[in-house]
Every structure is written in structure tokens, then in C-alpha cells.
Amino acid sequence: MTQTETPESFSVAIQDTGETYRCRTDQTVLEGMERLGRKGIPVGCRQGGCGVCKVAVLSGSYVAKVMNRDHVSAEDEACGRVLSCRIRPTTDLQVQVLGSMKKTVCRPAPLNGLGEQT
């Protein structure tokens, strides 16, 4: 890629909430998820050591860095259960949030002063 080229981006759909966001190939799925602007998305260490950003990739493909076996077994990884801070999309993805991140990502957005979700 030259300096003038923009990294390709793909759509990432979060099955649990119905939300979709764009994630560039030079970003991790977690970095893209953070751009949704939802407060409280646990990001932990961002290097795979804490395990809070675990997701199941239901469809699509990605490239992955080494997973910490304390949080993702070889069997988990083979089934698409991975740490979102360690994967980058190579196609559109559909993910399901797992573990401690689920209660934060899947809670309803707060209401604004008009009784509408923000």
C-alpha cells in the first residue's frame, strides 16, 4: 500500500445488538467497535492478555495474531471464538459478543431527554 492508498474496510455486524460498523484492515475489530461510541466497552490491555474482548466470529474471515491460551483455547480459536483485539477483518464479519463484554455491549443505549435512545 502506498501513502496515498486508504486501507480497505469491511462491515462488522454485532449479532446481539443489530449494530453494524466499518472496520479497516489496519484496525482490530475491537478498535472498530470502540468507534460505536458506546460507553463502557471494556478494552482491557488491547494485547490479548486480559480476555475481556472475546467474541465468536459467526461468518466472514479475518487474520489473527497469537491468542493467549489462558483466554482462548486452540479449540475455541478453531471454532471462531477469539479476542477482538487480536483480529483484523479480511471480509465482512458477523460477531457475537461473549463473556464480560456482553453485559456492556448488549445493554440498551441510554435515553436522551426526549425519551429516545441515543
Secondary structure by P-SEA (a helix, b strand, c coil): cccccccbbbbbbcccccbbbbbcccccaaaaaaacccccccccccccccccccccccbbbbbbcccccccccaaaaaaccccccccccccbbbbbbccccccccccccccccccccc
